[in-house]
């Protein structure tokens, strides 16, 4: 299955042939419809004007469950449309979280991430950490602002094509394994806000919100 959302994450519509149909579960290739992975929520949208209720990664394939019976057969060309405002918010919050996480790692090399999630309204990163994480926010935010203002290109590529392993890279900053959908430039992250949430003993959550 060709994941066109990696090569062209700004593409909002695509015509693709149907590979298989099992009830309301279908597979297509190529696809621009991201399925939840690495903490980033699935896209929302339609296939042939039928809402996709669930997208699931199964091995090296993605299975889409439709909200109604398909009106097409295997081999037919169907139109895929994704909710672009949602996708773009996910891309911005995803990369904001990636940058914040890398800055925390640079500040605390032994820091342990214990969870993460990227939704349309906010992203979060959970750390195993004693103490109030918010004391570090001013420095982290300053560095984020500098990266955004620098308008640095974000390279996204395969590190292992057979195993579908990918990474993002900002020259002079970091290279990180990641299979999400990525922005072209740090400028697109825009302004962000950080919020602390204490989720338990020696556990700290950093919530990330877009301000524009």
C-alpha positions, 0 to 999 in steps of 0.5 A, spaced: 500 500 500 502 506 497 502 511 503 501 518 499 500 522 505 508 521 507 510 524 500 504 529 499 501 531 506 498 537 503 494 533 498 486 533 500 483 529 495 485 523 491 482 518 486 485 511 488 483 504 486 480 499 491 484 493 493 479 489 497 472 489 500 470 485 506 463 488 508 464 495 510 472 494 511 476 496 505 483 497 502 485 502 497 492 504 494 495 509 494 492 513 500 492 520 503 488 518 509 492 517 515 491 512 520 492 513 527 499 511 529 505 514 534 500 518 538 497 522 532 489 521 531 487 518 524 484 523 519 477 524 518 474 524 511 470 520 506 471 515 500 466 515 495 462 520 499 461 515 504 464 517 511 470 513 514 468 511 521 475 508 523 482 507 520 486 502 522 494 500 521 494 492 520 501 490 518 503 494 512 496 495 510 491 500 512 484 498 513 478 503 512 471 502 515 466 505 512 459 508 516 455 505 510 455 499 505 460 501 499 457 503 493 463 500 489 467 494 487 474 491 487 478 495 482 473 501 481 476 508 482 474 511 488 475 519 490 478 520 497 477 526 501 480 528 508 478 534 512 484 539 511 483 543 517 483 537 522 489 534 518 493 541 518 491 542 525 494 535 527 500 536 523 502 543 526 500 540 533 504 534 532 510 538 530 510 542 535 510 536 540 516 533 536 520 540 537 518 541 545 520 533 546 526 534 543 528 540 547 526 537 553 531 531 551 536 536 550 535 539 557 534 533 560 538 527 556 535 521 561 528 524 561 523 518 560 517 519 555 511 515 558 506 517 553 503 522 548 497 524 544 496 528 538 489 531 537 485 536 533 485 541 539 491 539 543 497 535 543 500 532 550 507 529 552 507 525 558 514 524 562 516 520 568 519 526 572 519 529 579 518 536 580 514 541 577 515 541 569 512 548 568 518 551 571 522 550 564 516 552 560 519 559 559 526 557 556 522 551 552 518 556 549 523 561 547 527 556 543 521 554 540 519 561 538 527 561 535 526 555 531 519 558 528 522 564 526 528 561 523 523 558 518 527 552 517 526 546 512 523 540 515 526 534 511 521 527 511 524 521 508 525 513 509 530 510 513 528 503 512 523 503 506 522 495 507 520 496 514 516 503 513 521 506 517 521 514 517 524 520 520 524 527 520 530 532 520 532 539 521 539 540 519 543 543 526 537 541 530 535 533 530 533 527 526 528 523 529 524 517 527 517 518 526 512 516 521 507 521 522 505 527 517 510 533 517 510 540 515 515 543 510 517 548 515 518 550 522 515 557 521 508 553 520 508 551 527 506 558 529 505 560 536 504 555 541 502 555 549 504 550 554 500 547 560 502 543 566 498 537 568 500 533 574 497 526 572 500 522 578 506 521 583 513 523 579 509 524 572 508 530 569 504 532 563 505 537 558 499 540 554 501 544 547 496 548 544 496 552 538 495 560 539 494 562 531 
